[in-house]
Amino acid sequence: MTLVDTSAWVSHLKQSEGHPGVIAALEAGVAIGHPFVEGELLLSGAPVRVLFGGVPMLPIAPHHEIVAFIDRLPKPLRRIGWVDIHLVYAALIHQCDLLTADASQSQLYRELRKTHSR
């Protein structure tokens, strides 16, 4: 399964032929969403119902789990936003790949995936 981040969806919408990673995940039936991504896309005016039609959603992690997760992160790795940390955490605990155009988020995910049991 591949959790598709907001940045990847936006890139997909902006490119005339779409984002290759998003297209591949959708065609393979492995694309999954997250309520925070859906919310960000709704706020941007993106056609969310079309994009997310049939795409399963991961649950939002409880606040205390995210806080504990952040507490365990070394300070240099904490350079991402609140929604981004939720997505990294969700991808790790649900053993998904993370498709994002955000370099900091991608780096954190790759670093943590090395140490997180799959």
Secondary structure, 3 states (H helix, E strand, C coil): CEEECHHHHHHHHHCCCCCHHHHHHHHHCCEEECHHHHHHHHHHCCCHHHHCCCCCECCCCCHHHHHHHHHHCCHHHCCCCHHHHHHHHHHHHCCCEEECCCHHHHHHHHHHHHHCCC
